[in-house]
Amino acid sequence: MGGGPKPFGVDAERVPDMLIRLSLLGLNFVGFHIFSGSQNLNATAIQEMHTKTFQLGIRLAEHAPSPVRLFNIGGGFGVPYFPGDQTLNIAAIGENLQHLMPEVKRQFPDVRIAIELGRYMVAEAGVYVCRVLERKVSRGQTFLVTDGGLHHHLAASGNFGQVIRKNYPVIIGNKVRGADREIVSVVGPLCTPLDLLADQMQMAKASVDDLVVILQSGAYGLTASPTAFLSHPIPIEVLV
Ligand SMILES: Cc1ncc(COP(=O)(O)O)c(C=O)c1O
């Protein structure tokens, strides 16, 4: 989301002029908000991003009309979704921030630092559940057709931010320990091949009425999905 031509925010090289204009207009300068990207599982890359974010803020503050009181360094901490993904080393990120803080405080004595995490806070707290309506075999491949799909959970279908589609963690919720296993694809009821919730995954053998559960669904779930597409019912959201 950062670097190169972007539809978001203000290009860093235009900020000095913007700060002058802001003060000419008598606007109240509060501070900076720098957001670089999302779903990062590499602690070293995040450390580097934080270091560069502060360096950029310090450089830009030379043009600021008043002291920086708020510095929002963005979000982007990732969560493991796919096989091989490792949990983020949050301690390493904390240590780096601790190491950076004395200089940041020296440059901006009254600053409040904010981190605006999205998925790191909530992704693992949410599950998406849909029901198997039908088992279908087509040319040797088994599909579980469900009452859920991309209209409820676009991200799990692979159409929200994935370059190469990978399966979210998907289980049969009422047969978690089922010994009878099979390779299946889980699909929704929409008339598009994009409506795919799991592509040839191994899971417990499911029957009609069993529950397909998609883990790591608390972020970028329902609100990031085209719920009106093909007019199927919207799922119920329950806060436990
Ligand atoms: C400005 C801004 N802040 C915070 C976030 C949350 O990001 P994440 O869920 O990667 O922490 C986003 C996501 O795109 C964003 O655009």
The ligand as a Tripos MOL2 file, in Angstrom:
@<TRIPOS>MOLECULE
LIG
   16    16     1     0     0
SMALL
NO_CHARGES

@<TRIPOS>ATOM
      1 C1         -5.3660    3.1270    7.1600 C.3       1 LIG1
      2 C2         -5.4670    1.7350    7.6640 C.ar      1 LIG1
      3 N1         -5.2510    1.4810    8.9740 N.ar      1 LIG1
      4 C3         -5.3350    0.2150    9.4860 C.ar      1 LIG1
      5 C4         -5.6430   -0.8530    8.6700 C.ar      1 LIG1
      6 C5         -5.6960   -2.2290    9.2890 C.3       1 LIG1
      7 O1         -4.7230   -3.0340    8.7470 O.3       1 LIG1
      8 P1         -4.3860   -4.4890    9.3280 P.3       1 LIG1
      9 O2         -5.6610   -5.2630    9.4000 O.co2     1 LIG1
     10 O3         -3.4380   -5.0500    8.3230 O.co2     1 LIG1
     11 O4         -3.7540   -4.2940   10.6890 O.co2     1 LIG1
     12 C6         -5.8770   -0.6470    7.3070 C.ar      1 LIG1
     13 C7         -6.1970   -1.7480    6.4110 C.2       1 LIG1
     14 O5         -6.1800   -1.6770    5.2150 O.2       1 LIG1
     15 C8         -5.7830    0.6860    6.7870 C.ar      1 LIG1
     16 O6         -5.9870    0.9510    5.4810 O.3       1 LIG1
@<TRIPOS>BOND
     1     1     2 1
     2     2     3 ar
     3     2    15 ar
     4     3     4 ar
     5     4     5 ar
     6     5     6 1
     7     5    12 ar
     8     6     7 1
     9     7     8 1
    10     8     9 2
    11     8    10 1
    12     8    11 1
    13    12    13 1
    14    12    15 ar
    15    13    14 2
    16    15    16 1
@<TRIPOS>SUBSTRUCTURE
     1 LIG1         1 GROUP 0 **** ****
